[in-house]
Amino acid sequence: MSRRGENIYKRKDGRWEARYIKDRDMDGQAIYGYIYRHTYLEVKRAQAEARANCGRPKLIEKHFLHPATLEEHLNAWLQSIRFSVKKSTYANYNGLIRRHIVPTIGKKPLCQVDSKLIQQYINISIKSWKAAGWTEMAVCPQRPPEISLAS
């Protein structure tokens, strides 16, 4: 059973210690941050503020300095799962991404990729596959060349 609570403890030296999840590593494991204060209320307020602010500045700075494309994000994702899935699964994911996603919407900035764009991509792909005579998407060997999404 998982442990739950506010993760605030009194230390032997009299100070209070609060722990919060600052980030996650590539495997999804928690990276903790620690806060020390002299009173319980101070550490509880600092913990709440840290939880509210954790991760935001790093993401915002990276976004403005170098807006990532969907292709870059998918490459990073592929690298992160490379050794946690079977070789055949990795090869399948890699092929699907290279054949279908990257040529059509791979150059879009990640901040512009939303459910509307993805649904538009799916609808156009299905129409193209049906026009080409394919009855199921799973048997389509390559991306139909006429797919193009408006910017």
C-alpha positions as CSV (number, residue, x, y, z in Angstrom):
1,M,0.0,0.0,0.0
2,S,1.4,3.4,-0.9
3,R,2.2,5.9,1.8
4,R,0.3,9.2,1.8
5,G,0.7,12.3,3.9
6,E,2.3,15.7,4.0
7,N,5.9,14.5,4.5
8,I,6.7,16.9,7.4
9,Y,8.9,15.7,10.2
10,K,10.6,17.1,13.3
11,R,14.4,16.5,13.2
12,K,16.6,15.8,16.2
13,D,18.2,19.3,16.0
14,G,14.7,20.9,16.5
15,R,14.1,22.0,13.0
16,W,11.2,20.9,10.8
17,E,11.9,19.1,7.5
18,A,9.4,19.0,4.6
19,R,9.8,16.8,1.6
20,Y,8.1,17.3,-1.8
21,I,8.4,15.8,-5.3
22,K,10.5,18.3,-7.3
23,D,10.7,16.3,-10.6
24,R,10.7,12.9,-12.1
25,D,13.6,11.1,-13.8
26,M,13.4,9.3,-17.1
27,D,12.1,6.1,-15.4
28,G,9.4,8.0,-13.6
29,Q,11.0,7.8,-10.2
30,A,10.5,10.8,-7.9
31,I,13.3,13.3,-7.3
32,Y,12.6,14.9,-3.9
33,G,13.3,18.4,-2.7
34,Y,13.8,19.2,1.0
35,I,12.9,22.3,3.0
36,Y,14.1,23.1,6.5
37,R,12.4,25.7,8.8
38,H,12.3,26.4,12.5
39,T,8.5,26.0,12.9
40,Y,5.9,23.6,11.6
41,L,3.8,26.4,10.0
42,E,6.8,27.9,8.2
43,V,7.8,24.6,6.7
44,K,4.2,23.8,5.7
45,R,3.9,27.1,3.9
46,A,7.2,26.7,2.2
47,Q,6.3,23.2,1.1
48,A,3.0,24.3,-0.4
49,E,4.8,27.1,-2.3
50,A,7.5,24.8,-3.5
51,R,4.9,22.3,-4.7
52,A,3.1,25.0,-6.6
53,N,6.3,26.3,-8.3
54,C,8.2,23.0,-8.9
55,G,9.2,22.5,-12.5
56,R,7.6,25.6,-14.0
57,P,10.6,28.0,-14.5
58,K,12.7,25.3,-16.2
59,L,10.0,24.4,-18.7
60,I,9.2,28.1,-19.5
61,E,12.9,29.0,-20.0
62,K,13.5,26.0,-22.3
63,H,10.3,26.8,-24.3
64,F,11.4,30.4,-25.0
65,L,15.0,29.6,-25.7
66,H,14.4,26.7,-28.0
67,P,10.8,25.8,-28.9
68,A,10.9,22.0,-29.4
69,T,9.2,20.4,-32.4
70,L,7.1,17.3,-32.2
71,E,9.8,15.4,-34.0
72,E,12.4,16.3,-31.3
73,H,10.0,15.3,-28.6
74,L,9.3,12.0,-30.2
75,N,13.0,11.3,-30.7
76,A,13.6,12.0,-27.0
77,W,10.7,9.7,-26.1
78,L,12.0,6.9,-28.3
79,Q,15.4,7.2,-26.6
80,S,13.8,7.1,-23.1
81,I,12.0,3.8,-23.9
82,R,14.7,2.2,-26.0
83,F,15.9,-0.3,-23.3
84,S,12.5,-0.8,-21.5
85,V,10.7,-2.3,-24.4
86,K,11.4,-5.2,-26.7
87,K,13.5,-4.5,-29.8
88,S,10.6,-5.4,-32.1
89,T,8.3,-2.9,-30.2
90,Y,10.9,-0.2,-30.4
91,A,11.4,-0.8,-34.1
92,N,7.7,-0.8,-34.7
93,Y,7.3,2.6,-32.8
94,N,10.2,4.1,-34.6
95,G,8.9,3.0,-38.0
96,L,5.4,4.3,-37.4
97,I,6.7,7.7,-36.2
98,R,9.2,8.0,-39.1
99,R,6.6,6.9,-41.8
100,H,3.5,8.6,-40.6
101,I,3.9,11.3,-38.0
102,V,7.2,13.1,-38.8
103,P,6.6,13.8,-42.5
104,T,3.2,15.4,-41.8
105,I,3.2,17.1,-38.4
106,G,6.8,16.5,-37.1
107,K,8.0,20.0,-37.8
108,K,5.2,21.6,-35.8
109,P,6.3,23.3,-32.5
110,L,5.3,21.2,-29.6
111,C,3.3,24.0,-28.1
112,Q,1.0,24.0,-31.3
113,V,0.2,20.3,-31.1
114,D,-3.2,19.9,-29.5
115,S,-6.1,17.5,-29.7
116,K,-7.6,19.5,-32.6
117,L,-4.5,19.1,-34.8
118,I,-4.2,15.4,-34.0
119,Q,-7.8,14.8,-34.8
120,Q,-7.4,16.7,-38.1
121,Y,-4.4,14.5,-38.9
122,I,-6.3,11.3,-38.1
123,N,-9.3,12.3,-40.2
124,I,-7.2,13.2,-43.2
125,S,-5.2,10.0,-42.8
126,I,-8.3,7.8,-42.7
127,K,-9.8,9.6,-45.8
128,S,-6.5,9.1,-47.7
129,W,-6.3,5.4,-46.7
130,K,-9.9,4.8,-47.8
131,A,-9.3,6.7,-51.1
132,A,-6.2,4.5,-51.7
133,G,-8.3,1.4,-51.2
134,W,-7.0,0.4,-47.8
135,T,-9.7,-1.1,-45.6
136,E,-7.7,-1.1,-42.3
137,M,-5.0,1.3,-41.2
138,A,-2.9,-1.6,-39.8
139,V,-2.1,-2.9,-43.3
140,C,-1.1,0.4,-44.8
141,P,2.6,0.0,-45.6
142,Q,3.4,3.7,-45.9
143,R,2.0,7.2,-45.4
144,P,-0.2,8.3,-48.3
145,P,1.6,11.1,-50.1
146,E,-1.4,13.5,-50.4
147,I,-1.7,14.2,-46.6
148,S,-1.0,17.8,-45.8
149,L,-2.1,19.8,-42.9
150,A,-2.7,23.6,-43.0
151,S,-0.4,25.6,-40.8
